[in-house]
Amino acid sequence: MKLTSNQLFKKIVEDYHLIGQTGIIQFTLKDLTIKIETKDTIGNLIQEWLKEWMKKEKIEFEENKNSQAFPDIYLNVEDKTKGLLEIKTFDFNRGPGFDLANFDSYCNSLLENAHRLDSDYLIIAYQMNGSEITIKDIWLKKIWELAGGSSTYPLKVQEKKKVIYNIRPIIWYSEKSKFKAFASKSDFVSALNETRYQYPKTHHYNAHWLKKILKNYKEKTGSDFIIA
């Protein structure tokens, strides 16, 4: 069964009713089974569960052979410029602590793979009580719907000792967030470009970055988007 990201989201949320469901994390070795109450491995376990669920439902997909590379899953196995799906999980009580992407790698990847801008992020929030986890909420978002501004740069990033490492999400589901998510792909790319101009390590070679992104996006997708 071939599904788009939106169809997959509908299937797992509306048909399978995963939100609100609970599970137990445990580990068995020989004749001893223990309940796991640490959160170190929950993200990986949820991702593995999701892949097994997709196999059970006979949903077509291909895992990325490099587990450290983007994306986690290809939903369109014939055309890998489409159906790119990244899976993220987080503890709802602590907020989204994951990275959207490595800043340098993401900026460089767009030069040849600008279609990555249209990738989807399937985000699963959980709550944990002892060894029991409850699926609190699930979202399907584009990167610009998860990213926003900050008081330091036009784009919220993780910065240590004046070095930018990762693009970080805002709390997109809270109305109390000081910075809101970008309204469009154009707004996100514009903020990314402006951040590169302001960031000393990319400022000096940023002159043609945006033009190259727009050109590659047109080549890969056949579509344009305008930067105000």
Secondary structure, 3 states (H helix, E strand, C coil): CCCCHHHHHHHHHHHCCCCCCEEECEEEECCEEEECCCCCCHHHHHHHHHHHHHHHCCCCCEECCCCCCCCCEECCCCCCCCCEEEEEEEECCCCCCCCCEEHHHHHHHHCCCHHHHHCEEEEEEEEEECCEEEEEEEEEEEHHHCCECCCCCCCCEEEECCEEEEECCCCCCCCCCCCCECCCHHHHHHHHHHHHHHCHHHHCCCCCHHHHHHHHHHHHHCCCCCCC
